[in-house]
Amino acid sequence: MLYKNLFYQVLFFFLFLGVASCSKDVVQNPEKLTISEGFKNPIGFYNPNPTFTWELPVSETIKSQTAYQIVAASSKDMLPNNPDLWDSEKQESTQSTFVNYQGKKLESRQNVFWQVRYWNQEGIASEWSDINTFELGLLKNSDWQAKWTGLDTAKDSIKGVRNFLMHRPQYLRKGFELPLDVESARLYFTAKGVFDVHLNGKDVSDDVLPPGWTPYNKRIETLSYDVGEFLTSGDNIIGVELASGWHSGRISRGQALYENFASPKILCQLEVTLKNGTKTTIVSDQSWKGTTNGPIRLASLYDGEVYDANLEMPNWATTNFDDTSWKTAETEAVVDSVKLEPKRHATVKTTKILEDVAIVSSTKESVIFNMKQNMLGVPKVNVPMKKGDTLTIRFSEMLLADGTFYTDNYRSAKSTDYYIAATDGVIEYTPKFTFHGYQYVELSGYDASVEPNASWIKGLVQHSNFSENGSFTSSHDKLNQLQSNITWGLRDNLLDIPTDCPQRDERLGWTGDAQVISPTAMFNFNTHALWTAWLQSMRETQTEHDDGLIPFIIPDVLQRNNASSGWGDACVIIPWDIYNITGDKTVLEENFEMGKKWVGYYQSKAKDFIPDTHSFADWLQPYPEKDGKMGNRGDTPRLFVNTAYFAHSAHLVSKIAGVLGKTEDEKKYKALYNDIAAAFESKFFDEEGKFISKKQTQTSYLLAIYFDLLKPETKVKAQKHLLEEIKNADYHLGTGFLGTPILPKVLDDMGEIDLMYKILFKETYPSWFYSINQGATTMWERWNSYSKEGGYNPQSMNSLNHYAYGAVGQWMYERIAGLAALEPGYKKIRIAPMPNTQFLTSASASVNTSYGEASASWNIENDVFNLETVIPPNTTAEVIIPYGTIDNLSVNGSDFKENANLKLENSEGTLIKITANPGTYQFRSKL
């Protein structure tokens, strides 16, 4: 019996060794597969030459990748062994992000299935990933059989604000019969205007204001929907609501830009595969019918919506409706001069619902609600009404001292919705073809016999449907409020394109505002695709200008044939930022020629390397010498700003050329940059490093130092003058749109971390906390948009929801929390928090990189510095411990020297520099 038991014990031991050995050779498969700018299994994808990205799983045994293999096929049954589209074969490479597709040419509608596997640091192959897929949309104009279809609403237009002609919204429908049940169906759709499309009475999607905003004279985006579930054998109906939107509505200058006030139209192509394999296509054409006598009477992005419930048409988008009184639609052919391309970033959605609402005041006629957050979107109201009465819904960002609305800053934007009741009782209404920037809502026209209730209204927050990407928090309440104001300012100004503001008669794609905020935006939200899509619009707009001009608004609705330094440079700065944050080299390839042409524009305006062209300069700098509109441009001279940005763009074009392997261009633009820098220093600075001007500004020194435009010995002297200017301002900000985002970077490079903390935590004007002390819940356009003592800034250009000054967020994440990219895409990460115990005892940040989540979190307690970090697989990190010595540093509860994943680089003074492999670490050091 003893021998028998011993036999089984030995047998079990060897079986265990075998299982352990096998498990060691099994490497977990890659995760979170995406294509191009982060798309997961998209339908109607825009790019037949995508890139592929995957993450290695988080595991103690998986540190890095040494090779990969991608396979792609037209059927998932072919994977992984028989791919007919592409087999990359085993590639010895650590690259796991943005790998270029190099297979067979892909066509419109094509469905592609793909998998990937990798080899880990020990050369062991992983399991194949789950099968992912992407389906291409209609890539060429020739793919469209449909015609532009709609009613001629121009001839029946109505005069609106500023006598601007308004189109009546349209209701369009088309009946069709399917002889069999449906196997699959794709609806390809777009509009010259904005639309909501229904099949058999059901909403096809929850998109808001599709297809979005592009230079419509160059390109209109198309959308693809999987609609098989909405169709049935027998009779079916497509119904569409159509309004002017950006295409035919009032935008900025008060007149229609595209096609001379042409009527909105749709382009619809429904491609159906039946159960027996046969295909049928239903298109927009002259067989469609339409009316303008529906309940949405008027709709304007700026001015609001009018809805008359007495004109509702029950079942109008179903087969159970008589449309004999409707008009026959008119059609236009698709032309080649305007490209039709699948939308390359997410549509706008309702992403949050604000329900914590308070009643501020009420009278017999009206009630005012506080949403408790300045926001972008529309309200959803549930209000008791009497038949025939009109509910008026007004909006405001803040209130006047007497409790009434402050709307001077809306300028001509009426921003008012109306609902006309058809019956007595509680009505439910959500505007569809408008949006508002607001915190306060006033209702009037409801049933006065009913006491107002906070449940009457909810706030639907709307923006492009990006996900949260990063986070930041600290031990300081006002710093956390600043982070909240930054993120809300971004949500509220990223509705299909990056805009300056969400509330007044503007809401435009200002390039200067965008270029300063893009790094902070990409940290907080996954906006990679949104920025690259907007850059395409920028490229298309530049083609209208032979000299390389980039207008200061994209899409260019002003048509002023003018540009501004610091604004047009977005064409170079934003691609460079995207590359460094994501590691996506494609954005550099797409925009390189645009950057070269922009530098050429500067050259065409320059004499002795000093461009004489327009500039908004350091926009909205505090305490300008001049009043009014000219004072808005600050005191840093136009020619100074022009030359600084001319040099900076030339320098960035040189760097981009280096990344792309364009050696001659790299040398050419580096030499140009050097020539401009020499001319800049000679003209604007004396031998003592002082700006040659009676009026000294912080921004003049910041631009010269950050853009590296001075000789080393002059730069050192200029830094002293900068510190003097900051001291003269009592350590307050003296910067506008261009200087503010650069200030923290320059002071950081100078080692003036404590000074930057001092400026950041200032409470009085001008400072970041000043607006918070006045009750701000978003970033403001001006440092002094409002004060409790003095009221509102007298200028009507006074947005209380403007993201530019939120650019300081980048320094908060990278230096307060200490989480930054040392190499493009966070391939190498810097974890180097710089605490200041006068203001903070803790801070933390996290960001979703292309390799996985990275984070840094520190706190100081009982004279001990604690730092927790997460470093994702296939990356490395440089970790800098700001306190203690190597002798009192522990990691994960053990002595530092015992951790094989860490390597000491140096220990000088109180800074300890360590190279760290992927993993989770808890550092602990005594102060």
ZAMARGU-4260 file (C-alpha; in steps of 0.2 Angstrom, whole numbers, plus 5000, padded with zeros to 4 digits):
<rodrens>
0) 5000/5000/5000 | 5014/5012/5004 | 5023/5009/4987 | 5006/5011/4978 | 5004/5028/4986
5) 5021/5033/4982 | 5019/5028/4964 | 5004/5040/4963 | 5013/5054/4971 | 5028/5052/4959
10) 5015/5051/4944 | 5006/5067/4950 | 5023/5076/4952 | 5028/5073/4934 | 5011/5077/4927
15) 5011/5093/4936 | 5028/5097/4929 | 5022/5094/4911 | 5007/5105/4914 | 5018/5119/4921
20) 5030/5117/4906 | 5015/5118/4893 | 5007/5133/4902 | 5024/5142/4901 | 5024/5140/4882
25) 5006/5146/4880 | 5006/5165/4879 | 4990/5175/4880 | 4983/5182/4864 | 4983/5200/4860
30) 4969/5211/4866 | 4959/5227/4861 | 4962/5226/4842 | 4959/5242/4833 | 4962/5250/4815
35) 4968/5267/4811 | 4963/5280/4823 | 4956/5268/4836 | 4941/5260/4827 | 4934/5244/4833
40) 4925/5233/4820 | 4918/5248/4811 | 4905/5247/4797 | 4906/5260/4783 | 4925/5263/4786
45) 4933/5276/4776 | 4951/5270/4773 | 4956/5255/4761 | 4973/5256/4768 | 4971/5255/4787
50) 4984/5253/4800 | 4983/5239/4814 | 4985/5241/4832 | 4984/5229/4847 | 4989/5228/4865
55) 4998/5214/4874 | 4989/5207/4889 | 4994/5213/4906 | 5004/5199/4914 | 5019/5197/4925
60) 5026/5185/4912 | 5023/5197/4897 | 5035/5212/4895 | 5037/5215/4877 | 5035/5209/4859
65) 5049/5203/4848 | 5039/5199/4832 | 5021/5199/4825 | 5010/5191/4812 | 4994/5199/4804
70) 4982/5189/4793 | 4967/5196/4784 | 4954/5187/4774 | 4937/5190/4765 | 4930/5177/4776
75) 4933/5173/4794 | 4933/5154/4789 | 4949/5157/4781 | 4958/5163/4796 | 4971/5160/4802
80) 4978/5147/4790 | 4972/5152/4773 | 4971/5171/4772 | 4967/5177/4754 | 4970/5196/4757
85) 4986/5197/4767 | 4998/5187/4777 | 5012/5198/4784 | 5021/5182/4789 | 5032/5184/4805
90) 5040/5201/4806 | 5054/5203/4818 | 5048/5219/4826 | 5042/5227/4843 | 5029/5237/4833
95) 5012/5234/4839 | 5004/5250/4834 | 4999/5258/4818 | 5006/5244/4807 | 5002/5247/4788
100) 4991/5236/4779 | 5001/5229/4764 | 4989/5216/4756 | 4977/5216/4741 | 4968/5231/4736
105) 4952/5234/4745 | 4936/5240/4737 | 4920/5248/4742 | 4908/5238/4753 | 4922/5225/4756
110) 4922/5216/4773 | 4939/5211/4780 | 4942/5199/4794 | 4959/5200/4803 | 4969/5192/4817
115) 4986/5195/4824 | 4998/5186/4835 | 5014/5191/4843 | 5030/5183/4850 | 5035/5188/4868
120) 5052/5193/4875 | 5057/5175/4876 | 5052/5172/4857 | 5036/5162/4862 | 5021/5164/4850
125) 5005/5169/4857 | 4988/5162/4853 | 4979/5171/4839 | 4968/5185/4844 | 4950/5185/4842
130) 4944/5188/4824 | 4941/5207/4821 | 4933/5215/4806 | 4930/5231/4796 | 4918/5234/4782
135) 4922/5248/4770 | 4909/5261/4765 | 4906/5268/4748 | 4923/5275/4743 | 4920/5283/4726
140) 4906/5295/4719 | 4904/5282/4706 | 4898/5270/4719 | 4882/5280/4721 | 4867/5276/4710
145) 4856/5288/4720 | 4853/5306/4716 | 4852/5321/4728 | 4833/5323/4732 | 4822/5335/4741
150) 4810/5349/4739 | 4813/5366/4733 | 4812/5375/4750 | 4822/5391/4744 | 4807/5398/4735
155) 4796/5397/4751 | 4809/5403/4763 | 4805/5413/4778 | 4815/5428/4784 | 4823/5425/4801
160) 4836/5434/4812 | 4845/5448/4803 | 4833/5445/4788 | 4842/5429/4785 | 4832/5417/4774
165) 4827/5401/4782 | 4822/5385/4774 | 4807/5375/4780 | 4812/5358/4787 | 4807/5344/4775
170) 4798/5327/4778 | 4803/5315/4764 | 4797/5297/4761 | 4799/5282/4749 | 4789/5266/4749
175) 4796/5250/4742 | 4792/5231/4742 | 4804/5217/4747 | 4798/5200/4740 | 4807/5189/4753
180) 4814/5191/4771 | 4831/5200/4772 | 4848/5192/4775 | 4857/5209/4777 | 4855/5227/4772
185) 4866/5243/4772 | 4859/5260/4771 | 4872/5273/4764 | 4866/5290/4768 | 4871/5308/4768
190) 4863/5326/4766 | 4866/5343/4761 | 4860/5348/4778 | 4856/5338/4794 | 4844/5323/4795
195) 4836/5310/4805 | 4832/5294/4795 | 4818/5281/4799 | 4814/5264/4792 | 4796/5258/4795
200) 4794/5271/4809 | 4810/5266/4819 | 4825/5277/4821 | 4840/5270/4811 | 4852/5278/4824
205) 4854/5290/4838 | 4866/5301/4829 | 4864/5320/4832 | 4865/5332/4817 | 4873/5320/4805
210) 4882/5320/4793 | 4892/5334/4802 | 4902/5349/4795 | 4915/5348/4781 | 4919/5361/4767
215) 4904/5356/4758 | 4910/5363/4742 | 4925/5350/4743 | 4918/5335/4752 | 4902/5328/4760
220) 4904/5314/4773 | 4893/5299/4771 | 4887/5287/4784 | 4883/5268/4783 | 4870/5259/4794
225) 4867/5241/4797 | 4848/5241/4795 | 4843/5223/4792 | 4833/5222/4808 | 4822/5236/4802
230) 4816/5228/4786 | 4803/5215/4782 | 4796/5206/4768 | 4782/5215/4760 | 4779/5234/4761
235) 4792/5245/4769 | 4795/5264/4771 | 4810/5275/4772 | 4806/5292/4781 | 4818/5306/4783
240) 4817/5323/4792 | 4829/5336/4784 | 4834/5353/4790 | 4847/5366/4785 | 4861/5363/4798
245) 4878/5370/4793 | 4875/5368/4774 | 4860/5380/4771 | 4858/5388/4788 | 4864/5404/4796
250) 4883/5402/4800 | 4893/5417/4806 | 4892/5430/4793 | 4873/5429/4791 | 4872/5422/4773
255) 4872/5405/4765 | 4890/5400/4759 | 4887/5384/4749 | 4878/5384/4733 | 4869/5401/4735
260) 4856/5396/4748 | 4852/5380/4739 | 4838/5369/4747 | 4844/5355/4758 | 4844/5338/4750
265) 4847/5320/4754 | 4857/5306/4746 | 4850/5289/4750 | 4856/5271/4744 | 4848/5256/4753
270) 4857/5240/4747 | 4847/5224/4752 | 4852/5206/4751 | 4837/5194/4752 | 4837/5177/4760
275) 4839/5169/4742 | 4855/5179/4739 | 4847/5191/4727 | 4851/5209/4729 | 4840/5225/4727
280) 4844/5243/4729 | 4832/5257/4734 | 4839/5275/4730 | 4834/5293/4732 | 4826/5299/4716
285) 4811/5307/4708 | 4799/5293/4715 | 4801/5301/4733 | 4788/5312/4740 | 4789/5326/4753
290) 4781/5340/4763 | 4786/5355/4773 | 4769/5355/4783 | 4776/5344/4797 | 4778/5349/4815
295) 4796/5356/4815 | 4792/5372/4807 | 4809/5381/4808 | 4826/5375/4814 | 4842/5385/4815
300) 4858/5380/4824 | 4860/5397/4831 | 4842/5402/4834 | 4833/5387/4839 | 4818/5376/4834
305) 4800/5379/4832 | 4789/5364/4834 | 4770/5364/4832 | 4762/5348/4839 | 4746/5352/4829
310) 4755/5348/4813 | 4761/5331/4819 | 4758/5317/4806 | 4755/5300/4815 | 4764/5286/4807
315) 4771/5297/4793 | 4787/5286/4792 | 4777/5269/4791 | 4766/5261/4778 | 4751/5266/4787
320) 4750/5283/4780 | 4742/5292/4765 | 4755/5304/4756 | 4744/5308/4741 | 4744/5326/4746
325) 4763/5327/4747 | 4774/5335/4733 | 4785/5325/4721 | 4803/5328/4726 | 4816/5336/4714
330) 4833/5328/4711 | 4851/5333/4706 | 4864/5322/4699 | 4880/5318/4710 | 4894/5328/4703
335) 4913/5323/4704 | 4919/5340/4710 | 4912/5337/4727 | 4919/5321/4735 | 4908/5309/4744
340) 4918/5300/4757 | 4913/5289/4772 | 4914/5299/4789 | 4931/5296/4797 | 4927/5300/4814
345) 4912/5297/4826 | 4896/5306/4824 | 4888/5317/4838 | 4878/5308/4851 | 4869/5312/4867
350) 4883/5306/4879 | 4876/5312/4896 | 4860/5317/4904 | 4860/5330/4918 | 4846/5327/4930
355) 4852/5336/4945 | 4842/5352/4942 | 4837/5366/4953 | 4824/5379/4952 | 4832/5396/4954
360) 4816/5407/4953 | 4798/5407/4947 | 4784/5419/4944 | 4767/5417/4937 | 4773/5417/4920
365) 4790/5409/4920 | 4802/5398/4929 | 4821/5397/4928 | 4831/5381/4931 | 4849/5379/4935
370) 4858/5364/4926 | 4872/5366/4938 | 4884/5364/4924 | 4888/5375/4909 | 4885/5363/4895
375) 4882/5360/4876 | 4866/5351/4870 | 4847/5352/4871 | 4835/5351/4885 | 4822/5337/4887
380) 4806/5344/4894 | 4791/5336/4902 | 4779/5351/4905 | 4760/5353/4908 | 4752/5364/4895
385) 4736/5370/4888 | 4730/5366/4871 | 4736/5380/4859 | 4748/5388/4871 | 4766/5391/4866
390) 4780/5385/4877 | 4795/5396/4876 | 4812/5389/4880 | 4826/5401/4883 | 4845/5398/4887
395) 4859/5408/4896 | 4876/5404/4903 | 4874/5415/4918 | 4862/5426/4927 | 4862/5445/4930
400) 4862/5452/4947 | 4843/5454/4947 | 4841/5435/4943 | 4837/5438/4924 | 4846/5431/4909
405) 4863/5437/4904 | 4862/5435/4885 | 4873/5449/4878 | 4886/5437/4874 | 4875/5427/4863
410) 4875/5442/4852 | 4863/5439/4837 | 4860/5420/4841 | 4842/5420/4847 | 4845/5402/4855
415) 4826/5400/4859 | 4815/5385/4856 | 4796/5385/4855 | 4783/5371/4857 | 4765/5374/4852
420) 4754/5362/4861 | 4740/5352/4852 | 4731/5345/4868 | 4730/5348/4887 | 4742/5339/4898
425) 4760/5335/4900 | 4770/5336/4884 | 4787/5329/4881 | 4799/5338/4869 | 4817/5337/4864
430) 4824/5349/4850 | 4831/5339/4836 | 4840/5351/4823 | 4848/5364/4835 | 4860/5365/4849
435) 4863/5377/4863 | 4877/5382/4875 | 4869/5385/4892 | 4868/5382/4911 | 4851/5391/4914
440) 4835/5387/4906 | 4819/5398/4907 | 4802/5391/4903 | 4786/5401/4900 | 4769/5397/4892
445) 4766/5381/4903 | 4750/5378/4912 | 4751/5392/4926 | 4739/5382/4937 | 4753/5369/4940
450) 4767/5373/4952 | 4784/5371/4943 | 4795/5356/4947 | 4813/5353/4944 | 4809/5336/4936
455) 4802/5346/4921 | 4818/5347/4913 | 4834/5337/4909 | 4850/5342/4900 | 4855/5331/4886
460) 4874/5333/4884 | 4880/5332/4866 | 4896/5330/4857 | 4906/5319/4845 | 4905/5302/4852
465) 4923/5300/4859 | 4927/5290/4875 | 4936/5297/4890 | 4955/5293/4888 | 4964/5301/4903
470) 4960/5306/4921 | 4968/5318/4934 | 4964/5322/4952 | 4973/5329/4967 | 4971/5334/4985
475) 4966/5352/4980 | 4948/5356/4977 | 4951/5370/4966 | 4964/5361/4955 | 4951/5347/4953
480) 4938/5360/4948 | 4950/5367/4936 | 4952/5349/4928 | 4933/5348/4928 | 4931/5365/4919
485) 4944/5359/4906 | 4935/5343/4902 | 4918/5351/4901 | 4925/5365/4890 | 4932/5351/4879
490) 4915/5342/4878 | 4906/5358/4874 | 4917/5363/4860 | 4920/5346/4851 | 4904/5345/4842
495) 4909/5337/4826 | 4923/5349/4824 | 4934/5359/4837 | 4925/5375/4840 | 4929/5391/4849
500) 4912/5392/4858 | 4895/5383/4859 | 4883/5398/4862 | 4884/5414/4852 | 4883/5417/4833
505) 4900/5409/4830 | 4903/5391/4835 | 4917/5390/4822 | 4933/5380/4820 | 4946/5393/4825
510) 4963/5386/4821 | 4973/5395/4835 | 4961/5390/4849 | 4963/5372/4842 | 4982/5371/4841
515) 4984/5376/4859 | 4972/5364/4866 | 4975/5348/4856 | 4987/5340/4867 | 4976/5342/4882
520) 4961/5336/4872 | 4970/5321/4867 | 4975/5316/4884 | 4957/5318/4891 | 4947/5311/4877
525) 4950/5299/4863 | 4949/5312/4849 | 4963/5306/4838 | 4950/5303/4824 | 4942/5320/4826
530) 4958/5329/4824 | 4963/5320/4809 | 4946/5322/4801 | 4947/5341/4804 | 4965/5342/4797
535) 4958/5334/4781 | 4945/5349/4780 | 4960/5360/4782 | 4970/5352/4768 | 4955/5354/4757
540) 4952/5372/4761 | 4971/5376/4758 | 4969/5370/4740 | 4958/5385/4737 | 4973/5396/4740
545) 4988/5395/4728 | 5000/5403/4740 | 4997/5390/4754 | 4986/5401/4765 | 4977/5392/4779
550) 4962/5402/4784 | 4960/5405/4803 | 4943/5396/4803 | 4940/5378/4796 | 4928/5376/4788
555) 4931/5393/4780 | 4914/5401/4781 | 4921/5419/4782 | 4930/5418/4765 | 4941/5433/4769
560) 4956/5426/4760 | 4966/5430/4775 | 4977/5420/4788 | 4985/5423/4805 | 5001/5418/4813
565) 4998/5406/4827 | 4982/5401/4819 | 4987/5394/4802 | 5002/5385/4811 | 4989/5373/4817
570) 4992/5364/4801 | 5010/5359/4807 | 5008/5360/4826 | 4993/5348/4827 | 5000/5334/4816
575) 5016/5335/4826 | 5006/5334/4843 | 4995/5319/4837 | 5011/5310/4831 | 5020/5312/4848
580) 5004/5308/4858 | 4998/5293/4848 | 5014/5287/4838 | 5003/5288/4822 | 5015/5292/4808
585) 5001/5292/4795 | 4995/5310/4801 | 5012/5316/4797 | 5012/5309/4779 | 4994/5316/4776
590) 4999/5333/4781 | 5017/5336/4777 | 5014/5344/4760 | 5001/5356/4768 | 5014/5361/4781
595) 5027/5365/4767 | 5014/5375/4758 | 5010/5385/4774 | 5029/5389/4777 | 5029/5394/4758
600) 5015/5406/4762 | 5026/5414/4776 | 5040/5415/4764 | 5029/5424/4751 | 5025/5438/4763
605) 5043/5439/4771 | 5056/5452/4768 | 5073/5447/4776 | 5064/5433/4785 | 5051/5445/4793
610) 5033/5441/4787 | 5022/5456/4785 | 5005/5448/4787 | 4990/5448/4798 | 4990/5441/4816
615) 4978/5440/4830 | 4994/5439/4840 | 4993/5435/4859 | 4974/5436/4859 | 4965/5442/4874
620) 4981/5446/4884 | 4976/5454/4901 | 4979/5473/4904 | 4982/5478/4886 | 4988/5495/4882
625) 4974/5498/4869 | 4956/5497/4872 | 4942/5488/4862 | 4945/5476/4847 | 4963/5481/4844
630) 4967/5478/4863 | 4961/5461/4861 | 4977/5457/4851 | 4988/5461/4866 | 5005/5470/4866
635) 5016/5457/4858 | 5019/5465/4841 | 5012/5457/4825 | 5028/5456/4816 | 5036/5448/4831
640) 5023/5434/4832 | 5023/5432/4813 | 5042/5429/4813 | 5042/5417/4828 | 5029/5406/4821
645) 5037/5406/4804 | 5052/5399/4812 | 5043/5387/4823 | 5033/5380/4808 | 5049/5378/4797
650) 5057/5369/4812 | 5043/5357/4814 | 5042/5354/4795 | 5061/5349/4797 | 5057/5337/4811
655) 5042/5329/4802 | 5053/5327/4786 | 5066/5318/4797 | 5053/5306/4804 | 5047/5303/4787
660) 5064/5300/4780 | 5064/5315/4769 | 5082/5320/4771 | 5083/5334/4759 | 5068/5342/4766
665) 5074/5340/4783 | 5090/5349/4779 | 5081/5363/4769 | 5069/5368/4782 | 5081/5366/4796
670) 5092/5379/4787 | 5077/5390/4784 | 5073/5389/4803 | 5091/5394/4807 | 5090/5409/4795
675) 5074/5415/4802 | 5080/5413/4820 | 5095/5423/4817 | 5085/5437/4809 | 5072/5436/4823
680) 5086/5439/4836 | 5094/5453/4827 | 5078/5462/4825 | 5069/5460/4841 | 5082/5457/4855
685) 5097/5467/4861 | 5114/5460/4867 | 5107/5459/4884 | 5093/5447/4879 | 5080/5460/4881
690) 5065/5462/4869 | 5068/5479/4860 | 5051/5487/4864 | 5045/5500/4876 | 5031/5488/4881
695) 5038/5472/4888 | 5027/5456/4888 | 5029/5439/4895 | 5024/5431/4878 | 5038/5440/4869
700) 5050/5430/4880 | 5040/5414/4880 | 5039/5413/4861 | 5058/5417/4859 | 5063/5404/4872
705) 5051/5390/4868 | 5054/5391/4850 | 5073/5391/4853 | 5076/5407/4842 | 5090/5414/4852
710) 5108/5410/4854 | 5112/5400/4870 | 5120/5415/4879 | 5106/5427/4873 | 5093/5414/4879
715) 5100/5414/4897 | 5099/5433/4898 | 5081/5432/4891 | 5076/5420/4904 | 5081/5432/4917
720) 5070/5446/4909 | 5055/5434/4908 | 5057/5431/4927 | 5057/5449/4929 | 5041/5452/4919
725) 5033/5438/4929 | 5038/5447/4946 | 5032/5464/4939 | 5015/5456/4937 | 5015/5450/4955
730) 5017/5432/4949 | 5001/5433/4939 | 4998/5428/4921 | 5002/5441/4908 | 4998/5430/4893
735) 4984/5427/4880 | 4980/5413/4869 | 4997/5410/4862 | 5008/5413/4878 | 4998/5404/4891
740) 5000/5386/4885 | 5019/5389/4883 | 5022/5397/4900 | 5022/5381/4910 | 5033/5372/4897
745) 5046/5386/4898 | 5046/5388/4917 | 5048/5369/4918 | 5063/5369/4906 | 5071/5383/4917
750) 5068/5372/4932 | 5056/5385/4939 | 5044/5372/4945 | 5039/5381/4961 | 5036/5397/4952
755) 5024/5388/4940 | 5015/5381/4955 | 5014/5399/4962 | 5006/5406/4946 | 4994/5391/4944
760) 4988/5393/4962 | 4985/5412/4961 | 4967/5416/4967 | 4966/5434/4960 | 4964/5441/4942
765) 4972/5436/4930 | 4973/5417/4935 | 4965/5400/4932 | 4957/5400/4950 | 4950/5417/4947
770) 4936/5411/4936 | 4933/5397/4948 | 4931/5409/4962 | 4917/5418/4952 | 4908/5401/4950
775) 4914/5395/4933 | 4911/5377/4928 | 4920/5378/4911 | 4935/5388/4905 | 4931/5406/4899
780) 4936/5416/4884 | 4944/5430/4894 | 4953/5430/4911 | 4940/5443/4916 | 4924/5438/4908
785) 4915/5441/4924 | 4917/5445/4942 | 4905/5445/4957 | 4909/5463/4961 | 4910/5471/4944
790) 4898/5460/4933 | 4901/5455/4915 | 4915/5461/4904 | 4907/5475/4893 | 4912/5467/4876
795) 4899/5455/4868 | 4913/5444/4863 | 4913/5436/4880 | 4911/5417/4880 | 4909/5408/4896
800) 4914/5391/4888 | 4930/5393/4878 | 4943/5379/4879 | 4960/5388/4875 | 4966/5393/4893
805) 4963/5375/4898 | 4979/5370/4889 | 4987/5371/4906 | 4980/5354/4908 | 4995/5346/4899
810) 5007/5353/4913 | 4995/5346/4926 | 4996/5329/4920 | 5014/5328/4914 | 5022/5337/4929
815) 5011/5338/4944 | 5005/5320/4942 | 5021/5316/4932 | 5014/5306/4917 | 5021/5310/4900
820) 5027/5302/4884 | 5046/5302/4881 | 5044/5294/4864 | 5030/5295/4852 | 5014/5286/4857
825) 5021/5283/4875 | 5033/5269/4868 | 5044/5276/4882 | 5035/5284/4897 | 5042/5297/4909
830) 5035/5296/4926 | 5042/5311/4935 | 5030/5320/4947 | 5036/5337/4954 | 5026/5339/4970
835) 5025/5356/4979 | 5019/5352/4997 | 5014/5370/5000 | 4999/5367/4988 | 4997/5348/4987
840) 4999/5332/4996 | 4993/5320/4982 | 4990/5319/4963 | 4987/5306/4951 | 4984/5304/4932
845) 4981/5289/4920 | 4980/5288/4901 | 4975/5275/4889 | 4990/5273/4877 | 4990/5263/4862
850) 5000/5250/4872 | 4987/5250/4887 | 4984/5260/4902 | 4998/5270/4910 | 4996/5279/4927
855) 5006/5288/4940 | 4999/5292/4958 | 5008/5300/4972 | 5005/5306/4990 | 5015/5312/5004
860) 5010/5306/5021 | 5020/5306/5038 | 5036/5312/5029 | 5035/5298/5016 | 5033/5300/4998
865) 5023/5286/4990 | 5022/5283/4971 | 5011/5270/4962 | 5014/5267/4944 | 5007/5256/4930
870) 5018/5254/4915 | 5010/5244/4900 | 5017/5230/4891 | 5029/5233/4876 | 5035/5250/4884
875) 5048/5256/4896 | 5048/5270/4908 | 5060/5283/4915 | 5055/5285/4933 | 5061/5299/4943
880) 5059/5299/4962 | 5060/5317/4968 | 5064/5313/4987 | 5075/5303/4997 | 5090/5292/4993
885) 5093/5275/4985 | 5096/5268/5002 | 5079/5272/5009 | 5069/5268/4993 | 5058/5252/4993
890) 5048/5245/4979 | 5033/5234/4981 | 5038/5232/4999 | 5056/5226/4996 | 5073/5234/4994
895) 5075/5242/4977 | 5090/5232/4973 | 5080/5216/4973 | 5069/5220/4959 | 5075/5214/4942
900) 5063/5224/4932 | 5071/5241/4938 | 5088/5248/4934 | 5096/5263/4943 | 5102/5276/4930
905) 5108/5289/4942 | 5106/5296/4960 | 5111/5314/4960 | 5105/5325/4975 | 5087/5321/4979
910) 5083/5315/4962 | 5083/5296/4959 | 5082/5291/4940 | 5076/5273/4936 | 5073/5263/4920
915) 5058/5252/4923 | 5051/5238/4913 | 5032/5235/4911 | 5023/5231/4927 | 5015/5239/4943
920) 5026/5247/4956 | 5024/5255/4973 | 5039/5266/4977 | 5041/5272/4994 | 5054/5284/5000
925) 5057/5295/5015 | 5058/5314/5013
</rodrens>
